[in-house]
Every structure is written in structure tokens, then in C-alpha cells.
Amino acid sequence: MVKRNIAKFLTEVAQMVDSSYRDGIKIEGRLLAESFDPQGNLKKSQYLKNTVPDVGEIHIADQLAASPGETAMTKMSVGTGTTVTDETATALNTIIAGWGTDQSISSRTHTNQVITYVCTFTAGAGGATVTEACINNTDGTPILLTYNDGLSQALNENDTLQITWTLTIS
């Protein structure tokens, strides 16, 4: 009986210790990138996982403060960079000048632990192949909330690219 109680106690302690290591906050992002021709026909759709860099995690913590020091994320940018980036990223590799820079997010909604951002880009003269995207703010040096460098969206002039980004905090 005593051995059973000790074994039960040790099992309960092990479970408490194990759960305390798993109580961290997880941040996961996904994006849906859809390109359309000028007539509104879908050209390509991609659903990808993305990276929340260190500066994005710091920004989320900042926004929980009584008086946040950084402004909320209100912009998206796209680029043509091909260098794989990681959690230390602070900017896109090659932002598309003009139409790819700091477009205003048209919709930002929140349901339970999920925040959804939507932005539409219209390709300028000559178009481009978009390979990277980010959510950012424009406080002096932009801060990346999240980014993806696995896109492959070939846009012709006047095509549109709509990016719907979800960020789940659990």
C-alpha cells in the first residue's frame, strides 16, 4: 500500500513538472497568397507556414504592456528576395519598390486566439515574381511581426496579390 502511494505521488509530481515545461506560449502563423489577373480570375494559390522572428515575439510582448512602446502592425510588404531567412530576420531581403512597400492592411480581425490580417497588392509596371512577404509597422526602422520567404507568385502588370495572414497564439 505504501509503495503504491509513493509510486502514485511520484507519478503526480512528474506530471506537474512535465506540464510546467509545456506551459509556454506558442505563436504560429500561416498565410494564404492568391494572385488574380486583371479580370479577377485566380492564377495561383499558396497556403504556407511562416516564421515569427525574434523581433515579432518582442513586439507581441510590447503590445501587452500598459503603455506599448511600439505602434501596432498596420502594413504588409512584399519582395523578390531569395535568401532563406530565420528567426533573427529584421527585414525582407529585397522589397519591391513602389507597389510592394508598406501597403496598408485592409482588414485586421480577432477571434479567440486567432488574429487575421488581409492586404491586397496591385502589381506595377513590369510586374514581378513575389517570393517573400511580411507584416510590419513603420516606426522609423520597420519591425517584422511575421514573414515568409517561400512564396512564388508571378505577377504581370495590374495583376493583384491578396495575402490573408493568420497568427494563432496558444
N, C-alpha and C positions, 0 to 999 in steps of 0.2 A: 504494500500500500504506500509506504513512504517513498520507495523507488519510483512508483507511478506518479506520485505528486511532484517529486523532484523533476522527473522527466517532463511532465506537463508544464511545470514552472519554467524550465529551461527552454522548452519549445516556445512558450509565450514571450519570453524575453528575446529570443532570437527573432521572432516575428516583429516585435516592436522595433528592434534595432534595424532590421531589414527595411521596414516601412519608413523609418526616419531618413534613410538614404534615398528613398524614392519620392520624397515629398517636394522635390524641386519643381519649378515652373517650366513647362515645355512650350516653346514657341515654334509653330510650324506654318510655313507659307506655301501657297500654291497659286499658280497663275494660269489663266486661260487667255491665250493670244489668238485673235481671229482677224484675218485680213479679208477685206472686201474690195471688189473692183468698183469703179465709179457708179455702176448700175445697182450696187448693193448685193451682188452675188458673192457668196462665200468662196474665197480662193483657198484658204488653208486655216486649219485649226490645230492648236497645240495646247496640251494641258501638262504643265511641268511643275515639279517641286522646285523651290527656290531656297536661297540662303538668307538667313538673318545675320548680318555681320555684327561684330562686337559693338560697333557704334550704334547699331539699331537696337541692341539689347539695352545699352546705356540710355538711349533716347526713351525707350519704354519705361525704364525706371524713373527717369526725369519727369515724365508725364504724370506719374503717380504722386509726385510731391505736391505740397500745398500751393506752392508758387513755382511752377515749372520754369526752368531757365531757357528752354528751347521752344520754338514755336511748333505747333502741330504739323504733321505731314500734309501738305496740300498739293504736291506736284508729282508728276512722273516724267521720266526722261528715257529716251531710247538711244541706242548706239550701234556701232558696227565693229566693236572690239572683238577679238578672238582669243585673247589671253585668258586662260582659266583663272578666276579669282577665288579667294577663300574668305574666311571669317574676318580677316584683317582688312578687307576692302573698305575704302572710304569714298570711292567714286567709280563711275563707269570708266572703262578703258578708253573709248572713243565715242563721245556724244555726237550725234548728228546735229550740226549747226542749224539754227533756224527752227524748222518744224519738229525736231526731236528733242529740243531743250525745254525743260521746265513747263510742260503743259499742265494746266490746272486740272485737278481731279474733279470730274463732273458729278460723282456720287460717292459718298462715304457713309456706309450704314453699319450698324452694330446690332447683332442678335446673339444673346448669350455670350459665349466666349469667342465668337467669330466676328471679325471686322472685315468688311468688303469695300474695296476701292475700285472705281471704274474710271478709265480715261480713254479718249479717242484721239489718235494722231492722223492727220491727213498728209500724205507724202507730198513733198515739194518737188520742184523741177528736177527731173532726172531720176527721182525715186531713190531707193537704197535697199539693201538687204539688212534687216534689223536682226542683230544677233545677241543683243543684251538690253536689259531694261531695269529700271529701279523706281522705287518710291522714295521721294526725298523732300526736304524742305529747302528753303532758300535763304537761310540765315547766314549771310556772308559766305562762308565755306559750306556748301550743302552737306547735309548729313543723310546717309543712306539708312532707311528703315529696313529695306529688303531689296534683293536684286536677283536676277537670273542671267546667266551668260550662255544658255543653251538654246536660245531661240534661232529660228531660221525662217524668217518671213520676208520674202522678196516682194517689195512694193514698187509699183510703177507710179509715175506722177498721177496725183489725185486719187490713188487707192487710199483706203483707210485701214488703220490697225486699231482694234479695240482690245484693251487689256483689262481683264477683270481679275483682281488680285484678292485672295482671301488670306487672312492672317488669323490663325487659331491659337489661343492661349489656353493651355490646360494644365 
